[in-house]
Amino acid sequence: DQQVKQNSPSLSVQEGRISILNCDYTNSMFDYFLWYKKYPAEGPTFLISISSIKDKNEDGRFTVFLNKSAKHLSLHIVPSQPGDSAVYFCAAHLDYKLSFGAGTTVTVRA
Amino acid sequence: NAGVTQTPKFQVLKTGQSMTLQCAQDMNHEYMSWYRQDPGMGLRLIHYSVGAGITDQGEVPNGYNVSRSTTEDFPLRLLSAAPSQTSVYFCASLEGYRTEAFFGQGTRLTVV
């Protein structure tokens, strides 16, 4: 059973607007969360992370929010740019192992 | 700095054949792992290693073997390929706990 879930397989957003990607997890032992971005025919690349002791982490246009009580995290991209069109994976750390969600495909429209 | 290198990039196997997917990293990371990516399922952990000589099973280990004789290399062996092993395989390395994983470019494997 998947412990990390991304329930939205796709998201379409206009250039310049905000993209919000959501992720839910079931294992309360997860203590570190990451977002990865993946282009076709390439490996995933690290985007941003957050420790379980924080509720927000920001890096440029990317902000990750963590709500531990709801076991929910989200990634905000502001403003969205055409180069942001990719698949985004949410991942959670436990004992050197990463559990991934199924991914959300983001398409940024001009 | 090459990071994580996987070979080959593409491979077609017949059912029952065996092969080894190679993975090498030049970052001196202790932790390495193998994932497979299938449509609608994200990346699933096959095997992982926390150092040379130490390996353990992940979520979907059946049909795969690994060994870790050096820090740099972590090969994945398919003993008798099956069509269900058609997938894209990614190798990753981590510097330590609660750090980002660095991924290779992937190997697209088709078993016919």
Backbone of each chain as ProteinMPNN parsed JSONL, in Angstrom:
{"seq_chain_A": "DQQVKQNSPSLSVQEGRISILNCDYTNSMFDYFLWYKKYPAEGPTFLISISSIKDKNEDGRFTVFLNKSAKHLSLHIVPSQPGDSAVYFCAAHLDYKLSFGAGTTVTVRA", "coords_chain_A": {"N_chain_A": [[0.846, -1.185, 0.0], [0.579, 2.184, -0.91], [2.399, 4.613, 0.789], [2.761, 7.235, 0.401], [0.958, 9.66, -1.221], [-0.128, 11.169, -4.188], [-2.752, 12.688, -5.287], [-3.613, 14.047, -7.5], [-3.237, 13.548, -10.787], [-2.545, 15.292, -12.811], [-1.919, 18.756, -13.654], [-2.839, 21.843, -14.909], [-1.721, 25.059, -15.671], [-1.706, 28.6, -16.025], [0.907, 30.547, -17.422], [2.776, 32.525, -15.194], [0.925, 32.4, -13.158], [0.021, 30.851, -9.968], [1.165, 27.591, -9.119], [-0.068, 24.827, -7.417], [0.773, 21.991, -5.768], [-0.19, 18.951, -4.315], [0.253, 16.604, -1.603], [-0.154, 13.654, 0.259], [0.485, 11.681, 3.182], [0.818, 8.571, 4.968], [2.349, 7.401, 6.957], [3.352, 8.219, 10.08], [5.902, 8.245, 10.991], [7.652, 9.236, 9.137], [10.188, 11.653, 8.592], [11.349, 13.565, 7.067], [10.918, 15.41, 4.156], [10.646, 15.632, 0.619], [10.651, 17.267, -2.583], [10.734, 16.376, -5.961], [11.654, 16.997, -9.343], [10.948, 16.009, -12.642], [12.003, 15.608, -15.905], [11.113, 14.285, -19.168], [12.832, 11.29, -20.085], [14.942, 11.749, -18.387], [16.672, 11.593, -15.189], [15.104, 11.989, -11.919], [15.338, 15.22, -10.384], [16.407, 17.001, -7.548], [14.365, 19.323, -5.819], [13.28, 20.838, -3.568], [13.208, 20.681, 0.023], [11.909, 19.658, 3.285], [12.12, 19.571, 6.763], [10.607, 17.567, 9.351], [10.278, 19.066, 11.607], [9.695, 21.579, 10.898], [7.346, 23.909, 9.397], [7.32, 25.218, 7.047], [9.233, 25.902, 4.137], [11.263, 27.819, 2.054], [12.449, 28.542, -1.215], [13.478, 30.6, -3.421], [11.294, 30.703, -6.107], [9.893, 28.577, -5.167], [8.003, 27.047, -2.621], [7.554, 24.987, 0.136], [5.07, 23.54, 2.129], [4.277, 22.1, 5.256], [1.969, 20.151, 6.978], [1.754, 18.551, 9.72], [-0.147, 17.428, 11.427], [-2.247, 16.897, 9.752], [-1.002, 15.245, 8.049], [-0.002, 16.113, 5.557], [1.464, 17.681, 2.741], [2.426, 20.451, 0.682], [3.39, 21.936, -2.421], [4.226, 25.042, -3.605], [4.47, 26.97, -6.485], [5.541, 29.949, -7.587], [6.124, 32.778, -9.625], [4.551, 30.614, -12.044], [6.426, 29.134, -14.674], [7.196, 28.448, -18.162], [9.288, 26.533, -18.296], [8.803, 25.068, -16.047], [7.146, 23.012, -16.636], [6.716, 19.697, -16.165], [7.094, 16.467, -14.546], [6.233, 16.141, -11.171], [7.392, 14.816, -8.196], [6.519, 13.837, -4.966], [8.252, 12.98, -1.996], [9.147, 10.933, 0.824], [11.198, 10.496, 3.684], [12.572, 7.758, 5.481], [14.644, 6.076, 7.577], [16.868, 6.06, 5.717], [15.588, 5.349, 3.421], [13.596, 6.227, 0.661], [10.225, 7.006, 0.073], [7.998, 7.313, -2.564], [5.487, 9.383, -4.118], [2.978, 8.996, -6.729], [3.287, 10.946, -8.601], [2.755, 14.161, -10.202], [1.783, 15.615, -13.158], [2.726, 18.605, -14.448], [1.612, 21.201, -16.475], [2.478, 24.132, -17.982], [0.834, 26.765, -19.371], [1.202, 29.055, -22.04]], "CA_chain_A": [[0.0, 0.0, 0.0], [1.413, 3.375, -1.019], [2.391, 5.446, 1.984], [2.807, 8.632, -0.044], [-0.033, 9.727, -2.292], [-0.395, 12.398, -4.912], [-4.049, 12.321, -5.847], [-3.884, 14.741, -8.748], [-2.246, 13.095, -11.77], [-2.117, 16.368, -13.698], [-2.28, 20.125, -13.301], [-2.569, 22.794, -15.977], [-1.722, 26.397, -15.083], [-1.258, 29.627, -16.963], [2.192, 31.167, -17.111], [2.674, 33.665, -14.298], [0.03, 32.112, -12.042], [0.559, 29.938, -8.965], [0.908, 26.148, -9.193], [-0.12, 24.215, -6.088], [0.783, 20.536, -5.846], [-0.501, 18.387, -3.011], [0.793, 15.284, -1.286], [-0.579, 13.137, 1.558], [1.227, 10.501, 3.597], [0.122, 7.824, 6.027], [3.264, 6.953, 8.007], [3.719, 9.352, 10.935], [7.333, 8.166, 11.301], [8.428, 10.0, 8.152], [10.702, 12.84, 9.27], [11.975, 14.48, 6.119], [10.12, 15.342, 2.944], [11.32, 16.262, -0.511], [9.993, 17.336, -3.885], [11.614, 16.177, -7.097], [11.133, 17.376, -10.651], [11.481, 15.071, -13.621], [11.735, 15.795, -17.323], [11.151, 13.014, -19.904], [14.12, 10.668, -20.407], [15.977, 12.167, -17.447], [16.412, 11.192, -13.82], [14.531, 13.045, -11.072], [16.276, 16.156, -9.778], [15.933, 17.548, -6.287], [13.828, 20.675, -5.912], [13.203, 21.477, -2.266], [12.905, 19.72, 1.083], [11.481, 20.227, 4.554], [12.204, 18.677, 7.913], [9.327, 17.439, 10.046], [10.189, 20.026, 12.711], [9.324, 22.867, 10.326], [6.093, 23.885, 8.662], [7.476, 25.942, 5.779], [10.576, 26.143, 3.643], [11.149, 28.598, 0.834], [13.658, 28.655, -2.023], [13.128, 31.307, -4.652], [9.876, 30.605, -6.501], [9.333, 27.339, -4.623], [7.747, 26.98, -1.184], [6.906, 23.748, 0.58], [4.36, 23.654, 3.399], [4.022, 20.803, 5.885], [0.966, 20.105, 8.039], [1.968, 17.223, 10.298], [-1.372, 16.881, 12.012], [-3.065, 16.403, 8.64], [-0.123, 14.405, 7.218], [-0.183, 16.721, 4.238], [2.375, 18.737, 2.346], [2.116, 21.037, -0.61], [4.439, 22.689, -3.09], [3.728, 26.205, -4.325], [5.41, 27.543, -7.452], [5.058, 31.285, -7.944], [5.118, 32.493, -10.642], [4.851, 29.443, -12.883], [7.116, 29.454, -15.921], [7.121, 27.31, -19.108], [10.275, 25.523, -17.924], [8.317, 24.282, -14.911], [6.37, 21.881, -17.151], [7.46, 18.484, -15.818], [6.417, 15.638, -13.535], [6.71, 16.446, -9.832], [7.206, 13.724, -7.24], [6.671, 14.048, -3.539], [8.939, 11.829, -1.406], [9.304, 10.988, 2.274], [12.387, 9.784, 4.178], [12.561, 6.999, 6.728], [15.747, 5.11, 7.643], [17.644, 6.115, 4.469], [14.762, 4.928, 2.305], [12.634, 7.219, 0.193], [8.959, 6.542, -0.492], [7.557, 8.324, -3.522], [4.14, 9.414, -4.653], [2.863, 8.596, -8.135], [3.672, 12.068, -9.452], [1.774, 15.068, -10.802], [2.318, 16.238, -14.371], [2.369, 20.024, -14.522], [1.738, 21.844, -17.785], [2.342, 25.585, -17.882], [0.35, 27.294, -20.646], [1.636, 30.432, -22.337]], "C_chain_A": [[0.89, 1.247, 0.0], [1.27, 4.243, 0.209], [2.447, 6.923, 1.647], [1.9, 8.733, -1.267], [-0.131, 11.124, -2.88], [-1.657, 12.127, -5.719], [-4.394, 13.032, -7.138], [-2.839, 14.328, -9.774], [-1.735, 14.236, -12.653], [-2.637, 17.705, -13.214], [-1.904, 21.019, -14.476], [-2.708, 24.2, -15.421], [-1.201, 27.388, -16.114], [0.065, 30.211, -16.486], [1.966, 32.403, -16.25], [1.785, 33.435, -13.096], [0.705, 31.133, -11.068], [0.199, 28.488, -9.3], [0.928, 25.613, -7.774], [-0.24, 22.711, -6.257], [0.618, 19.98, -4.441], [-0.002, 16.96, -2.855], [0.304, 14.887, 0.106], [0.239, 11.901, 1.901], [0.525, 9.84, 4.776], [1.032, 7.452, 7.193], [3.744, 8.15, 8.835], [5.198, 9.331, 11.329], [8.208, 8.897, 10.276], [8.907, 11.302, 8.799], [11.388, 13.826, 8.346], [11.273, 14.289, 4.79], [10.793, 16.138, 1.828], [10.376, 16.328, -1.708], [11.065, 17.196, -4.957], [10.873, 16.568, -8.365], [11.752, 16.437, -11.666], [11.016, 15.454, -15.024], [11.783, 14.431, -18.011], [12.584, 12.579, -20.212], [15.271, 11.173, -19.538], [15.655, 11.594, -16.069], [15.77, 12.319, -13.035], [15.631, 13.942, -10.521], [15.625, 16.805, -8.567], [15.489, 18.994, -6.46], [13.909, 21.393, -4.568], [12.836, 20.432, -1.227], [12.42, 20.444, 2.328], [11.603, 19.16, 5.633], [10.865, 18.656, 8.636], [9.183, 18.407, 11.219], [9.816, 21.416, 12.216], [7.958, 22.768, 9.661], [6.177, 24.606, 7.322], [8.951, 26.028, 5.429], [10.462, 26.779, 2.259], [12.49, 28.639, 0.102], [13.277, 29.284, -3.349], [11.644, 31.237, -4.942], [9.159, 29.423, -5.864], [9.189, 27.411, -3.103], [7.056, 25.667, -0.878], [6.308, 23.997, 1.958], [4.102, 22.256, 3.939], [3.003, 20.972, 7.006], [1.009, 18.706, 8.625], [0.689, 16.614, 10.842], [-2.274, 16.298, 10.941], [-2.297, 15.43, 7.76], [-0.227, 14.851, 5.75], [0.941, 17.713, 3.968], [2.002, 19.229, 0.962], [3.327, 21.805, -1.119], [3.769, 23.818, -3.861], [4.83, 26.719, -5.237], [4.825, 28.871, -7.919], [6.209, 32.167, -8.434], [5.517, 31.267, -11.467], [5.446, 29.899, -14.214], [7.049, 28.239, -16.853], [8.102, 26.187, -18.781], [9.874, 24.679, -16.734], [7.475, 23.087, -15.363], [7.194, 20.604, -17.004], [6.572, 17.618, -14.932], [7.054, 15.931, -12.187], [6.363, 15.288, -8.898], [7.408, 14.233, -5.828], [7.338, 12.807, -2.97], [9.089, 12.042, 0.091], [10.41, 10.038, 2.712], [12.083, 9.003, 5.441], [13.696, 5.994, 6.654], [16.483, 4.979, 6.314], [16.862, 5.634, 3.261], [13.767, 6.025, 1.962], [11.395, 6.519, -0.342], [8.4, 7.668, -1.349], [6.06, 8.237, -3.79], [4.165, 9.083, -6.138], [3.214, 9.721, -9.105], [2.497, 12.876, -9.952], [2.433, 15.728, -12.006], [1.803, 17.665, -14.453], [2.614, 20.536, -15.931], [1.492, 23.328, -17.599], [2.012, 26.125, -19.265], [0.801, 28.734, -20.827], [0.449, 31.395, -22.368]], "O_chain_A": [[1.825, 1.359, 0.793], [0.159, 4.573, 0.624], [2.208, 7.77, 2.507], [2.057, 7.982, -2.23], [-0.206, 12.121, -2.162], [-1.619, 11.414, -6.721], [-5.36, 12.668, -7.807], [-1.675, 14.709, -9.654], [-0.626, 14.164, -13.183], [-3.625, 17.797, -12.486], [-0.782, 20.956, -14.977], [-3.705, 24.51, -14.768], [-0.369, 27.056, -16.959], [0.301, 30.346, -15.285], [1.089, 33.221, -16.53], [1.863, 34.176, -12.115], [1.812, 30.655, -11.316], [-0.924, 28.195, -9.711], [1.845, 25.913, -7.01], [-1.218, 22.211, -6.813], [1.218, 20.484, -3.491], [0.146, 16.217, -3.825], [0.345, 15.698, 1.031], [0.643, 11.156, 1.009], [-0.258, 10.471, 5.487], [0.549, 7.212, 8.3], [4.472, 9.001, 8.323], [5.693, 10.284, 11.929], [9.385, 9.146, 10.536], [8.133, 11.981, 9.473], [11.949, 14.821, 8.804], [11.054, 13.163, 4.345], [11.421, 17.17, 2.064], [9.432, 15.546, -1.822], [12.137, 17.796, -4.885], [9.648, 16.484, -8.451], [12.933, 16.101, -11.574], [9.824, 15.602, -15.293], [12.422, 13.511, -17.501], [13.435, 13.4, -20.556], [16.438, 11.042, -19.908], [14.531, 11.167, -15.806], [15.872, 13.482, -13.427], [16.73, 13.474, -10.225], [14.433, 17.115, -8.576], [16.136, 19.783, -7.148], [14.542, 22.443, -4.458], [12.224, 19.415, -1.552], [12.501, 21.668, 2.426], [11.235, 18.002, 5.433], [10.086, 19.605, 8.548], [8.091, 18.556, 11.767], [9.64, 22.334, 13.017], [7.47, 21.67, 9.394], [5.218, 24.605, 6.55], [9.805, 26.204, 6.298], [9.68, 26.342, 1.414], [13.542, 28.758, 0.731], [12.82, 28.61, -4.272], [10.825, 31.658, -4.126], [7.945, 29.285, -6.009], [10.124, 27.783, -2.393], [6.097, 25.282, -1.546], [6.945, 24.582, 2.835], [3.754, 21.342, 3.191], [3.158, 21.831, 7.874], [0.384, 17.784, 8.101], [0.473, 15.407, 10.725], [-2.985, 15.323, 11.183], [-2.862, 14.851, 6.831], [-0.502, 14.057, 4.851], [1.325, 18.487, 4.846], [1.358, 18.53, 0.179], [4.17, 22.26, -0.346], [2.865, 23.587, -4.664], [5.976, 26.883, -4.818], [3.771, 28.92, -8.553], [7.202, 32.3, -7.718], [6.698, 30.937, -11.564], [5.031, 30.903, -14.794], [6.863, 27.117, -16.384], [7.782, 25.013, -18.968], [10.526, 23.679, -16.435], [7.129, 22.236, -14.543], [8.238, 20.45, -17.638], [5.444, 17.991, -14.609], [8.279, 15.965, -12.071], [5.218, 14.843, -8.819], [8.354, 14.967, -5.542], [7.036, 11.694, -3.401], [9.15, 13.175, 0.569], [10.546, 8.931, 2.191], [11.428, 9.503, 6.355], [13.713, 5.145, 5.762], [16.693, 3.861, 5.841], [17.427, 5.521, 2.173], [13.18, 6.661, 2.838], [11.493, 5.562, -1.111], [8.336, 8.821, -0.922], [5.452, 7.17, -3.701], [5.229, 8.91, -6.732], [3.414, 9.477, -10.295], [1.39, 12.362, -10.11], [3.505, 16.324, -11.893], [0.596, 17.902, -14.518], [3.683, 20.33, -16.506], [0.435, 23.738, -17.119], [2.787, 25.973, -20.209], [0.784, 29.529, -19.887], [0.63, 32.59, -22.602]]}, "seq_chain_B": "NAGVTQTPKFQVLKTGQSMTLQCAQDMNHEYMSWYRQDPGMGLRLIHYSVGAGITDQGEVPNGYNVSRSTTEDFPLRLLSAAPSQTSVYFCASLEGYRTEAFFGQGTRLTVV", "coords_chain_B": {"N_chain_B": [[32.414, 16.632, -12.577], [30.718, 13.706, -12.446], [28.599, 12.575, -11.023], [25.927, 10.407, -10.625], [26.099, 7.574, -12.539], [24.536, 5.599, -14.942], [24.441, 2.557, -16.731], [23.272, 0.175, -19.183], [21.612, 2.748, -21.202], [19.371, 1.98, -22.596], [17.73, -1.172, -23.028], [16.844, -4.282, -24.419], [15.451, -7.311, -23.572], [15.041, -10.873, -23.787], [12.495, -12.973, -22.468], [13.513, -14.744, -19.629], [16.22, -14.325, -19.961], [19.264, -13.113, -18.458], [20.702, -10.217, -16.894], [22.843, -7.417, -16.039], [22.384, -4.323, -14.575], [24.257, -1.443, -14.508], [25.594, 0.783, -12.028], [27.218, 3.64, -10.963], [28.788, 5.896, -8.724], [30.439, 8.989, -8.056], [30.701, 10.509, -5.797], [31.381, 9.701, -3.336], [29.392, 8.719, -1.672], [27.772, 6.982, 0.964], [25.297, 5.747, 0.9], [23.233, 3.983, -1.286], [20.77, 3.228, -3.799], [18.22, 1.386, -5.612], [15.568, 2.008, -7.841], [12.409, 1.423, -9.421], [10.421, 2.738, -12.011], [7.113, 2.916, -12.802], [4.195, 3.446, -14.822], [1.804, 5.535, -13.252], [2.545, 4.715, -10.735], [4.666, 5.886, -9.52], [7.983, 6.0, -8.112], [9.401, 3.032, -7.04], [11.06, 1.353, -4.417], [13.634, -0.969, -4.872], [16.064, -2.357, -4.004], [18.474, -1.488, -1.484], [21.47, 0.055, -0.15], [23.549, 0.627, 2.628], [26.196, 0.935, 2.805], [29.449, -0.307, 1.761], [29.356, -3.769, 1.303], [26.955, -4.084, 2.637], [23.626, -4.693, 2.174], [20.084, -4.409, 1.545], [16.589, -5.336, 1.325], [14.068, -3.646, -0.538], [10.882, -2.341, -1.321], [9.972, -3.81, -3.565], [11.537, -6.352, -4.159], [11.66, -8.853, -5.42], [13.011, -11.054, -7.843], [15.274, -9.67, -8.36], [18.749, -9.089, -7.719], [21.347, -7.733, -5.654], [24.64, -6.41, -4.973], [27.312, -5.002, -3.06], [30.329, -4.234, -3.39], [32.159, -2.198, -3.447], [32.392, 1.294, -2.491], [31.7, 2.914, -4.616], [30.222, 1.495, -6.59], [27.132, -0.089, -7.477], [25.633, -2.561, -8.591], [22.713, -3.891, -10.261], [21.13, -6.939, -10.573], [19.275, -8.856, -12.837], [17.91, -11.926, -12.65], [16.405, -13.829, -14.102], [14.796, -12.684, -16.575], [11.521, -11.229, -16.745], [8.414, -10.328, -18.365], [7.029, -8.615, -16.633], [8.99, -7.121, -15.517], [9.584, -5.112, -17.194], [10.323, -1.797, -17.372], [11.355, 1.468, -16.171], [14.446, 2.006, -14.793], [16.028, 3.426, -12.001], [18.966, 4.511, -10.451], [20.179, 5.678, -7.335], [21.982, 7.883, -5.131], [22.822, 8.809, -1.768], [24.07, 11.269, 0.449], [23.773, 11.197, 3.214], [21.673, 10.693, 6.115], [18.483, 12.199, 5.942], [19.05, 13.755, 3.695], [19.241, 14.99, 0.299], [18.551, 12.811, -2.473], [20.567, 11.799, -5.177], [20.037, 11.181, -8.542], [20.59, 8.827, -11.218], [20.503, 8.819, -14.861], [18.772, 6.923, -15.699], [17.656, 3.649, -16.817], [16.054, 2.237, -19.469], [14.236, -0.567, -19.66], [13.098, -3.263, -21.572], [11.279, -6.211, -21.606], [10.711, -8.923, -23.569]], "CA_chain_B": [[31.763, 15.771, -11.586], [29.719, 12.958, -13.193], [27.448, 12.272, -10.196], [25.501, 9.016, -10.688], [26.117, 7.132, -13.93], [23.903, 4.305, -15.175], [24.564, 1.949, -18.056], [23.058, 0.971, -20.387], [20.435, 3.623, -21.177], [18.263, 1.199, -23.131], [18.025, -2.588, -23.169], [15.739, -5.194, -24.7], [15.786, -8.676, -23.175], [14.027, -11.903, -23.975], [12.084, -13.63, -21.222], [14.424, -15.77, -19.161], [17.608, -13.889, -20.008], [19.754, -12.386, -17.283], [21.563, -9.087, -17.215], [23.212, -6.555, -14.923], [22.354, -2.874, -14.756], [25.385, -0.882, -13.777], [25.428, 2.09, -11.4], [28.439, 4.116, -10.316], [28.752, 7.292, -8.268], [31.779, 9.509, -7.736], [30.527, 11.496, -4.734], [31.774, 9.041, -2.088], [28.211, 8.544, -0.827], [27.643, 5.653, 1.547], [23.983, 5.166, 0.691], [22.804, 3.869, -2.673], [19.516, 2.486, -3.904], [17.633, 1.17, -6.93], [14.127, 2.196, -7.939], [11.795, 1.255, -10.722], [9.314, 3.661, -12.23], [6.056, 2.391, -13.654], [3.109, 4.448, -14.974], [0.802, 5.61, -12.198], [2.996, 4.14, -9.469], [5.819, 6.594, -8.998], [9.213, 5.226, -8.008], [9.335, 2.041, -5.963], [12.38, 0.931, -3.996], [13.899, -2.388, -5.119], [17.087, -2.717, -3.015], [19.291, -0.361, -1.089], [22.715, -0.286, 0.547], [24.003, 1.697, 3.52], [27.647, 0.945, 2.766], [30.051, -1.471, 1.11], [29.11, -5.039, 1.978], [25.669, -4.094, 3.345], [22.481, -4.433, 1.311], [18.811, -4.845, 2.126], [15.491, -5.311, 0.374], [13.109, -2.551, -0.485], [9.463, -2.632, -1.472], [9.7, -4.763, -4.651], [12.844, -6.962, -4.417], [11.621, -10.177, -6.056], [13.534, -11.137, -9.196], [16.46, -8.819, -8.458], [19.82, -9.251, -6.74], [22.34, -6.66, -5.623], [25.808, -6.563, -4.122], [28.027, -3.714, -2.932], [31.71, -4.565, -3.023], [32.885, -0.936, -3.302], [31.524, 2.445, -2.231], [31.312, 3.561, -5.864], [29.402, 0.719, -7.517], [25.987, -0.795, -6.91], [24.95, -3.17, -9.736], [21.433, -4.576, -10.07], [21.085, -8.11, -11.447], [18.028, -9.546, -13.119], [18.361, -13.315, -12.749], [15.652, -14.454, -15.184], [13.904, -11.556, -16.873], [10.102, -11.479, -17.01], [7.763, -9.125, -18.914], [6.632, -7.711, -15.544], [10.148, -6.297, -15.159], [9.652, -3.983, -18.121], [10.198, -0.613, -16.535], [12.509, 2.366, -16.177], [15.169, 1.784, -13.55], [16.862, 4.539, -11.559], [19.88, 4.338, -9.339], [20.33, 6.934, -6.6], [22.895, 7.859, -3.983], [22.572, 9.832, -0.751], [25.222, 11.56, 1.282], [23.491, 10.779, 4.573], [20.278, 10.705, 6.505], [17.796, 13.465, 5.735], [19.66, 14.536, 2.628], [18.64, 14.707, -0.996], [19.089, 11.719, -3.27], [20.989, 12.147, -6.533], [19.627, 10.098, -9.417], [21.143, 8.652, -12.535], [19.62, 9.173, -15.981], [17.79, 5.863, -15.891], [17.789, 2.582, -17.825], [14.729, 1.779, -19.929], [14.336, -2.001, -19.935], [11.92, -3.926, -22.127], [11.409, -7.671, -21.633], [9.714, -9.436, -24.533]], "C_chain_B": [[30.597, 15.041, -12.241], [28.478, 12.676, -12.351], [27.158, 10.781, -10.201], [25.384, 8.623, -12.159], [25.518, 5.749, -14.044], [24.176, 3.843, -16.595], [23.897, 0.584, -18.057], [21.873, 1.916, -20.218], [19.189, 2.884, -21.665], [18.692, -0.266, -23.228], [16.744, -3.343, -23.478], [16.217, -6.605, -24.374], [14.68, -9.623, -23.58], [13.706, -12.507, -22.61], [13.058, -14.741, -20.873], [15.894, -15.377, -19.209], [17.977, -13.175, -18.712], [20.592, -11.195, -17.749], [21.842, -8.29, -15.943], [23.121, -5.11, -15.349], [23.437, -2.273, -13.882], [25.035, 0.491, -13.21], [26.725, 2.452, -10.703], [28.251, 5.566, -9.905], [30.144, 7.724, -7.824], [31.726, 10.55, -6.625], [30.899, 10.929, -3.36], [30.594, 8.904, -1.11], [28.149, 7.114, -0.305], [26.353, 4.962, 1.102], [23.61, 5.159, -0.783], [21.557, 3.012, -2.737], [19.102, 2.358, -5.359], [16.124, 1.307, -6.843], [13.677, 1.776, -9.334], [10.601, 2.192, -10.821], [8.35, 3.058, -13.223], [4.923, 3.41, -13.713], [2.105, 4.369, -13.828], [1.259, 5.116, -10.842], [4.199, 4.865, -8.891], [7.069, 5.73, -9.025], [9.098, 4.285, -6.816], [10.723, 1.474, -5.689], [12.552, -0.574, -4.178], [14.869, -2.933, -4.057], [17.856, -1.46, -2.641], [20.514, -0.845, -0.317], [23.141, 0.906, 1.402], [25.521, 1.729, 3.616], [28.154, -0.303, 2.086], [29.824, -2.725, 1.949], [27.771, -5.157, 2.665], [24.548, -3.75, 2.366], [21.209, -4.917, 2.005], [17.721, -4.662, 1.081], [14.618, -4.089, 0.578], [11.697, -3.086, -0.629], [9.173, -3.741, -2.476], [10.979, -5.507, -5.035], [12.832, -8.235, -5.258], [12.09, -10.126, -7.5], [14.812, -10.346, -9.41], [17.462, -9.182, -7.356], [20.745, -8.056, -6.797], [23.528, -7.107, -4.779], [26.506, -5.216, -4.074], [29.438, -4.013, -2.441], [32.566, -3.309, -2.852], [31.887, 0.175, -2.991], [30.937, 2.982, -3.522], [30.237, 2.821, -6.65], [28.283, -0.043, -6.807], [25.195, -1.416, -8.064], [23.664, -3.888, -9.341], [21.351, -5.718, -11.068], [19.663, -8.632, -11.584], [18.402, -10.993, -13.422], [17.711, -14.045, -13.917], [14.533, -13.485, -15.556], [12.483, -12.016, -17.206], [9.467, -10.208, -17.566], [7.337, -8.122, -17.84], [7.782, -6.814, -15.082], [10.424, -5.207, -16.192], [9.357, -2.711, -17.353], [11.361, 0.323, -16.833], [13.154, 2.27, -14.804], [16.087, 2.968, -13.247], [17.715, 4.112, -10.372], [20.037, 5.691, -8.656], [21.36, 6.775, -5.506], [22.555, 9.017, -3.054], [23.815, 10.02, 0.088], [24.997, 11.062, 2.708], [22.015, 10.842, 4.849], [19.71, 12.107, 6.35], [18.55, 14.357, 4.758], [18.991, 14.175, 1.311], [19.306, 13.515, -1.647], [19.431, 12.256, -4.653], [20.699, 10.94, -7.419], [20.444, 10.035, -10.69], [20.095, 8.959, -13.595], [18.582, 8.105, -16.265], [18.181, 4.866, -16.967], [16.379, 2.132, -18.191], [14.877, 0.34, -20.38], [13.015, -2.528, -20.458], [12.196, -5.416, -22.171], [10.298, -8.22, -22.518], [9.584, -10.954, -24.435]], "O_chain_B": [[29.588, 15.667, -12.566], [27.389, 12.548, -12.911], [28.013, 9.974, -9.834], [24.661, 9.259, -12.926], [25.928, 4.827, -13.34], [24.146, 4.633, -17.539], [23.938, -0.113, -17.044], [21.201, 1.881, -19.187], [18.083, 3.143, -21.191], [19.86, -0.568, -23.477], [15.697, -3.087, -22.884], [17.267, -7.037, -24.849], [13.521, -9.227, -23.704], [14.552, -12.541, -21.717], [13.39, -15.577, -21.713], [16.728, -16.02, -18.571], [17.113, -12.701, -17.975], [21.119, -11.185, -18.862], [21.179, -8.459, -14.92], [23.703, -4.711, -16.357], [23.526, -2.551, -12.686], [24.288, 1.26, -13.816], [27.268, 1.655, -9.938], [27.646, 6.361, -10.624], [30.919, 6.931, -7.289], [32.621, 11.39, -6.526], [30.745, 11.605, -2.343], [30.769, 8.965, 0.107], [28.433, 6.16, -1.03], [26.319, 3.742, 0.945], [23.66, 6.192, -1.451], [21.308, 2.181, -1.863], [19.559, 3.106, -6.224], [15.484, 0.805, -5.919], [14.456, 1.775, -10.288], [9.873, 2.409, -9.853], [8.723, 2.729, -14.349], [4.713, 4.157, -12.757], [1.62, 3.293, -13.478], [0.474, 5.091, -9.894], [4.699, 4.464, -7.84], [7.198, 4.835, -9.861], [8.74, 4.704, -5.715], [11.468, 1.154, -6.615], [11.732, -1.363, -3.706], [14.532, -3.852, -3.31], [17.882, -0.488, -3.396], [20.583, -1.997, 0.111], [23.096, 2.051, 0.953], [26.074, 2.473, 4.426], [27.399, -1.248, 1.856], [30.072, -2.734, 3.155], [27.459, -6.208, 3.224], [24.52, -2.657, 1.799], [21.259, -5.729, 2.929], [17.889, -3.944, 0.095], [14.454, -3.578, 1.686], [11.367, -4.156, -0.117], [8.247, -4.528, -2.282], [11.471, -5.315, -6.147], [13.876, -8.656, -5.756], [11.646, -9.287, -8.284], [15.374, -10.346, -10.506], [17.089, -9.529, -6.235], [20.914, -7.436, -7.848], [23.438, -8.044, -3.987], [26.308, -4.38, -4.956], [29.703, -4.04, -1.239], [33.596, -3.355, -2.179], [30.684, 0.016, -3.201], [29.802, 3.457, -3.534], [29.418, 3.457, -7.313], [28.456, -0.564, -5.705], [24.182, -0.852, -8.477], [23.544, -4.42, -8.237], [21.485, -5.502, -12.273], [18.948, -8.824, -10.6], [19.145, -11.249, -14.369], [18.376, -14.789, -14.638], [13.47, -13.47, -14.936], [12.276, -13.042, -17.853], [9.938, -9.111, -17.267], [7.287, -6.92, -18.099], [7.566, -5.856, -14.339], [11.398, -4.465, -16.067], [8.289, -2.559, -16.761], [12.236, 0.011, -17.64], [12.489, 2.432, -13.78], [16.82, 3.445, -14.113], [17.254, 3.456, -9.438], [20.03, 6.729, -9.317], [21.588, 5.672, -5.008], [22.067, 10.061, -3.486], [24.525, 9.063, 0.4], [25.925, 10.561, 3.343], [21.202, 11.021, 3.941], [20.403, 13.092, 6.605], [18.672, 15.564, 4.97], [18.268, 13.183, 1.218], [20.481, 13.238, -1.406], [18.692, 13.056, -5.226], [21.069, 9.814, -7.086], [20.931, 11.053, -11.184], [18.957, 9.311, -13.284], [17.618, 8.35, -16.99], [18.926, 5.181, -17.894], [15.61, 1.7, -17.332], [15.56, 0.057, -21.365], [11.955, -2.283, -19.882], [13.218, -5.849, -22.705], [9.112, -8.015, -22.259], [8.797, -11.555, -25.167]]}, "name": "protein", "num_of_chains": 2, "seq": "DQQVKQNSPSLSVQEGRISILNCDYTNSMFDYFLWYKKYPAEGPTFLISISSIKDKNEDGRFTVFLNKSAKHLSLHIVPSQPGDSAVYFCAAHLDYKLSFGAGTTVTVRANAGVTQTPKFQVLKTGQSMTLQCAQDMNHEYMSWYRQDPGMGLRLIHYSVGAGITDQGEVPNGYNVSRSTTEDFPLRLLSAAPSQTSVYFCASLEGYRTEAFFGQGTRLTVV"}
